[in-house]
């Protein structure tokens, strides 16, 4: 079996999530892959080999970080060398690396593809077009046309068709990732046949700007899709978000075919009675709800329900089994961390007051939230399935060995999203590896370093210091002006 070589061209966003999303998709579809070069976060592309083009299309059908995938025909460091390699490819029977004759070693920056790949696209009955794409540099339309004309030697017999051609050829130039230091010549050049686009359009389809119901902490569409991918959500799965909020994660999971459940302690949010989030909106519309969001995207049939419940109190049947859990627990910053309870000792409630009683709430420490979450996942996840959750931390105090842990769960992915100079959060992906669940006490690593206290203390102290310093400067300046006026 002849493995083909492909270029995966990524968007330069959420770079730290790239490998985790790709590995999840590869294992989801059991796709064999060879890396021609070790993936590097400093480059927006990977060069890989897979046995079939269908595998590349499967990857692209899920990935939101991939822009497009190209069947690689040629690669070089200069335009002249790229054209020379393509001319050689038209006479080449098997794909090969260019061999360095001096050292008899393979040069990883040049490649000649088999001639059959080019010939298969050149028949008279196949229309075509050539697209130009650059990274970190802009070309005018005329410059793009000039570059397209340099490929006139290719034996393309079909007609040019700019909209929906049979074959799309792609020429890409990479000028590095520093927009403030763009070189005159590109570092890398690629040419090949377009195979598939990634799911970048899905970001706009599921955008919060267009969504019927959102809240203060609604997860943006791109991150929601990444979480669903890392949970390896597929058609027919049963998925739960135990801190569901406005249901953004359910929207992404349902898009990939999962049946979705949610729970949250916030009655007002689940019933869309909280203060509107959108600027200028004074009150919630009657048709705002999580169900309305699912109906908006045509996935209402996969929406099971959401329930008002306290996650710290077991309310799911012990035999409930889930295929995935994806969630964003509250950190106590924009949303409170609460559970049902009362701080008074020996408190009792009479039967006459029980009917209309609204339970009071106490703080739900982050240490307890993550211990409860991992224990819940260990009990209710199917073997080999995943929990995907966010974990906040103070950046200067981060240590990987202090992440929440459980003997039944293996941490398989850990990606960082920077929130500020002080704080960040990590997307943690756990996979269930054992069925015998011990009765775990509070996780000693679940304290997240008193994140809420340090978040507010650090931020407010800094602002307070700046305000006091500014007031002091103004007082000194006012005193100096008064003294100057008195002296004059």
N, C-alpha and C positions, 0 to 999 in steps of 0.2 A: 504493500500500500504506500502510495506516494504522498507524503505530508506536504501541504502547501504552506507558504509563508505569507503572513498577513501583518499589516500595520494597524494597530489600534490607536486612534487619535483621541485624546481625552480633552475635556474642558479643564481649564486650570482653576478649578474650584474644589474645595474640600479634598485637597490632595492627600491628606493623611487617611482619608476613608477609601481611597482608590483600591488598595490591595485587598482590604477586607471585603468590599463589595464584590470584587472579581472572584476571590476565592469562594465566596458563598455561592455565586452563580455557577461556577465550575463544578462544585460538589453537588449542587442541586440537580444539574443535568448530567452529572458523571462524565464530564468532558475531559478527554486526555489532552494535554498541552505541553509544548516544549518552549522554553524561553530562549530565544536566540541571544538576547542580552538580558542581564539581570535588571528587572524594573528599577527605575530611578525616579525619585520625586522631583528631580531637577529637570526632567524632560517630560513633555506632555504626550508621550507616545511609548508604546511597547511594541516590540517586534517578536512575534510568536509563530509557532508552527502547530497546525492541527490537521487531523486526517481528512476533514471534509469541510466544505464551505457551509454546510448546514449547521455545524457547531458554532461557527462565527455568527450566523444569523440568530441562533438561540441566545448567545451571549448578548448581542445587541438588542434583542427583544426585551431584555430585563434591565440592562444597565442604564442608569440615569447620568452617570459620569462620563460615559463614552459619547463622543460626538459622532464619529463614524469609523467604519472598518474598511480597509483597502487591501485587496489582493496585490501583493507587492511584486512589481515587475522589475523595478530598478531602484538602486540607492547609491548615492555618491556624495562627495564633499564639494564638488564643483559642477556647474551646469555642463561644461564640455565633457567631463567624465561620465555624467549621467547619460548624456546622449550617446556616448561611445558604448556604454554598457547596454543600452537598449538596442542599439544596432547589432551588438554581439548576441543579444538574447534572441533575435530573430533567426539566428543560425544555430542556436543552442538547443540540444535535445533534452538536457536535464538541468534542473536548477543547481547552482553551485555558488560557493563563495569565490571571490577573486583571490587567487593565491599569490602571496608575496614570495617571489622567486628567490630573493636574497636570503630570507630566513626560513623559507618553506613553511610559512604559517598563514593561517586564514586572517584576512583583514575584515573586521566586523562592519566597516562602514561602506562596503561596496558589495553589490549582489547582481547576479545575472539569472533571470528566471528561465524556465523552459520555453521554447518557441511556441509550443502548442497553446500556452495561455494567451499569447498575443494573437495567434492565428485564429483562435476560436471566436474572437471579437471583431474580425475584419471582413466578414462576408458581406456581400452587397445587400443582403436583406436585413441587416442590422443597423439601425440608426444610432448615432452617437453624439456626444458632446464632451468637451474637456473643461474641467473646473480648476481654478487656481485658488489655493488657500495658503496663507502665510501665518506664522506665529510671531508676534511682537514687531510686525512691520506692516504698513499699508501700501498697496499698489493702486494706482489709478486704473480706470477701465482700459485705457490705451496700453498701459504697461502690461496688463493681463493679456490683452489681445496679442501683443508682440511675443509674449512668452508662449502662448498657445501655438502660434505660427511656427515656432522652432521645432515642433513635433510633426511637421508636415511629411517627414520621411516614413512615418508609420504607415503600413499597408492597409489603411482603413478605406474600404470600398463603399461603405454605406453612406447615407445622407446625414447631414448635420441636422439635429433636432434638439432645440434648446429646452423643450418641455416634454418630460416623460420619454426620453430616448430609451432604446433597448440597452445601450451600454453607456455608462458614465465613467470617463477616465479622470483621474485626479492627480494633480501635480501639487506637491506641498513643499514649502520652504520653512525651515526652522531657524530663527534668529536669536535663540536663547530666551530666557525668561525675565530679563532685566530691561524694562521699557526705557530706563534712563541711560542705558549703555548698549545701544543697538549697533551691531557691526555692519560694515558696508556689504559684506558677503555673508550668505547663510552658513550656518554650521553643518547643516544636513539637508539633503534634498531627496525627495521620494516621488516615485511615479508608479501608478498602478490602476487597477479597475475597482471602482466603488462596489462594495458588497452590501453594506447595510448601514443605516443610521442608528444611533442609540436612542434612548427615550427622553431626550432633552425637551421635546414638545410637551411631554407629560407634565413638566414643571408648570407650564402656562395653563394647561387644561385644568389642573388641580390647584391652581393658585388661590391663596387666601383672599386675594383682591376680588375674585369672582364668586367666592363661596357664600352660601346663603347664611350660614351660622358660624361665627367664630367667637373666641374669647381672648382674654389678655395673654394667655400662654399657649395659644394654638400653634402647633408645630408646623413650620413651613413645608411646602409640598416636597421639595427636593430631599430634605432630611427624612421626611416620613417615608418616602419611597426607598431610600437607602436602608432604613430600619427594616422595612418589609423584606427587602432583598437579603439582608444579613440574617433575618429569621428564616430564610428559605421558604417563604410563604408560597403555596401553590394551590391550585384549584381543589376545592373540597376540604381544605384544612379548617380546623376549629381554632379560633384565635381569641385571646382575651387581653384587654387593656384594663388593669385594675385601678388606674388613675386616669380615667378616660377624658375628663374635662369636656371639651367641645367635640371630641371624636375625630381629630385629624388623622390619627394613626389608623383608625378603623377605615377611613376613606381609602388610604393607600393599600391596606391589606385586602379590602374587598375588591379593589381594582384588579388584583392578581388572583381573584377567585376564592378567597377565604370567606367562611362564615364567621361573623364577628360579634363578640360580646364585649360589654364594658361595664365598669362599676366606678362609683365615685361617692365620696361622703358629702359632696356639695349639692344639696337638693336644688338650690337656686340655679346653678349652672346647668344641671341635667334637664331642668324644666325651662331653660332659656329665660330666666327672670332676673339675671344679673344686669348690671349697667352695661349698655352697649359699648363696644370697643371702637367702632368706627368713628372717625372724626365727623362731627355734625349730626350724628344720629342720637336723638334724645331718648328714644324708648325702643324696646325690642318689638319686632313685627310678630304678628300672631303665627306666621308660618315658619319661624326660626326654630330649628331643632336638629339633633343629630340625624334623625330619620329623614328630615328634609334634605340634608346634605347628601345622604345616600341616594335619595330619589333624584336629586339634581344630576348625579353622575351615573344614573342607570344601574345602581347596584343595590337597590332596596330589597331585592329578593335574598340577598346575602346578609342582611341586617337582622340579627336575632333579637337583641334588646340591650338596654342599659338599665342598671338597677342602682338605687341609692343604698350604699352600704359602707360600713367601716372596715377597711382592709385588715385592721389589727384584730378583728373578731371573725373567726371562721364562719362563713355563711354558705360556702359551696359544698356540695356533697363530696364525701371523701373519695368516691369512685369517679369523679369528674376527671377526664383526661383531655389534655389540650395538645395541639400540634405546635403552638407558638404562643409566647407572651411577649408583647412589645409595649413599652410604657415609658413615660417621662414622669417620675415621682416628683412631687412638689419639694422645693428646696427651702421654703419659708421666705422667699424674696418677693416675688410677685403674687404668690398664692400661699396661704397659711398651711402649715403642717399640723393637722389636727386629727384627733380620734375621740371617740365617745368616752367620757369619764367625768369625774368630779374630784376636786382636790380635798374636799371635806372627808373626814374619817367617819365610819359607821353611819353612812347616809342611807336612809330608807325612804321609800315613796309609798304613800297611802293609795289604796285602790281607787278612791274617788278622784284622785289627781292623775291616775295612770292613763286614763282615756285620752286626755288632751295634753299629755306630757310631751315636751320637746326635749330630747336628751341634751345635756350640756356637753361641752367639749373641752379637752385639755390638749396640751402640746404633744405632738407625735414626733419624737426625736428622730433625726435622720439615721442614727445607728439602729433604731428599732425598725424603721421603714425598710432598710436594706436587708436586715436579718429576716424580717417577715417575708420580704419579696423572694429571697433566695430559698428559704424554707418552703414557701408555697410552690415555687417552680420545681423544686426537687420532688415534691409530693405529686404534683398534678401534670407535669410534662410527660409526654410519651418518650421512651428511650430514644436518644439520638436527636431529639428536637431541641429548640433553642429559646432562651430568654434574651431579649435585647432591651437594654435600659440605659438611661443617662445617669452619670455620676458626677456631681459637682466637686470642685476642690480649689484650694488656694494654690496657685501655680508654683510658688517657691517652696511649697511643702510637699509636692507630689512625690510619692514613692510607689512604684508598681507593686511591691510586696505588701502594701497596706490596702490594696483594693479588697472589696468584699469577697468572701470566698465561702465555698461549701464543698464537702467531700463528694457529693453526687454531681457536681457541676464543674465543667472544665472551661476556663476562660480561653476562647479561641480567637477573639479579636478585641482590639483596644485602640480606639482612634480619638484624637484630641480636636476639640473645637475651642479656640481661644475666644473668650468673652470680653476680657479687658486686660489691662496690665496686671491686675491683681488676681483675676479669677479665670477659670476655664471649666469645661466639662468634657467628660470622656464617654464615648459610646461603647459600652461593654457588651460583648456577646458571649453568652455561656451556653454550653451544650451539655445535655444530660448524659452522663456516662455510667451511672449506677442506679439500680432500682431499689436497693435496700436503704431506705432513708432513715438515718438516725434522728433522734430527737435532739436537734441542735440548740444550744443556748444562744444568747445574744452574741453575734459575731464581733470579736474584739477589733476587727478591722472595718467595722461598719460605721464608725463615728464621723467619717468624712471631715475630720479635723475641725469640728465646730464651725462648719462652713458658714452658716447663717450669721453667727456672731462676728466672725472675722470679716465677712462681706460688708456688713453694716458698720462695724467699728472702723475698718480700714477706710471705707469710702467716706463716712461722715467725719472722721477725724481729719482726713486730708482736706475736705472742703471747709471744715471749721477752722483749721489752721490757716488756710488761704484767706478766709473771711476776716479772721482776727488780724492777720498780718496786714491785709488791705486797710482795715479800719485804723490800725496803728499808724500806717503810712499817711492816711488822710489826716489823722489828728496832728501828726508831726508837721505835715505840710501847712495845715491851717494855723498852727502855732507859729511857724516860721513867717507866714504871710502877715499875721497879726503883729509880730515883733518888728517886721520890716516897716509896716505902716506906722507903728509907734515911733520908730527911729527917724522916719522921714517927716 
